[in-house]
Amino acid sequence: MPKILIVTGDAAESLEVMYPYQRLLEEGYEVDIAAPSVKKLQFVVHDFTDGFDTYTEKAGYTWPADVAFADVDPAQYVALVIPGGRAPEYIRNDPDVQRIVRHFMGADQPVAQLCHAPQVLAAAGTLTGRRTAAYPALAAELAAAGAEYVDSAAVVDGQMVSARAWPDHPAWMREFIQILRSKAPA
């Protein structure tokens, strides 16, 4: 059974981890969650509240990581998923996350990323010249990384599929699964 890797950490958006995790299992893939260490991760829920200028954050689900970033052999996986939330803000600095991302992007393997995940790809130096969706507040950061920000529910750029945030899941996963079925069927 082909394996897909999700790289994340504490404060990842609950829906952005759990939806692709369950959808890819349903599709017939084995899915591993990688994090800075093997432990129970604390995810969060981001929502919008009247009167706030930005999203609010509440505690979300907990879920165990299967493997530490340092122990990941990306050659064992057919695709990569990078959820958003606040986790990308700190996992992007991990040299092993950068190694993993460079492997998938360099090998032209399927990569699904959304919300704040482009921060990870930017830190790995893999966004230059790419088109990507993201949480809208990242538009300037993406431009600084050499990428073109696209305000859309599903942006396909080669093997990479991106989206703005969890409300885009249906369009985002639909495009990603089409790429998976053609490049690495379950």
C-alpha positions, 0 to 999 in steps of 0.5 A: 500500500503506498504511503503518504506523509503529513508533516505537522506539529503542535498548533496545527489546525485540527481540520487541516490535519484530520480531513486529509488524513482520513480522506487519504486513508479512505482512498486506500493510502497508508498515512504517517504523521511526522512531527518534531518528536513522537508524541501526542500533538495538540491541534487547534481550531481557528474560527472567526468571531464578530469584532475580531480583526483576525481569527481566534484560536481554541484547543482542538483535537490531540493525535499521536505523531507516528515518526519524528522528522529526523527519522523520516526517509522520504523515499518511502512515501509517494506524496507529502501533505503540509497542513496549516495553522500555527505549526508551519511557523515553527516547523519550517525552521527544522532542517529535517523538514526542509530536507523532506520538502526538498525531496518531494518538490525536487522529485516532482512528487505530489505535494498538498499544502494549505493555509500557512503551509507555504511558510514551510516551502518558502523556508526550504527554498522551493517556492520561487517561481511557483503559483500558490494559494495560502491564507491571505495574510501571507500574500506579502510573505509569498511574494518575498519568497518569489512565489505568486499568491493566488486567491483560490480554493485550489491552485494546481502548479505542477505536482503541487496543490494549494488552498487558502484554508480548511473551507477549501478542503473539497476543491483542494483534495479533489485536485490532489487526489486526481494527481495522486491517482495519476502519479501514485495510485493506491 
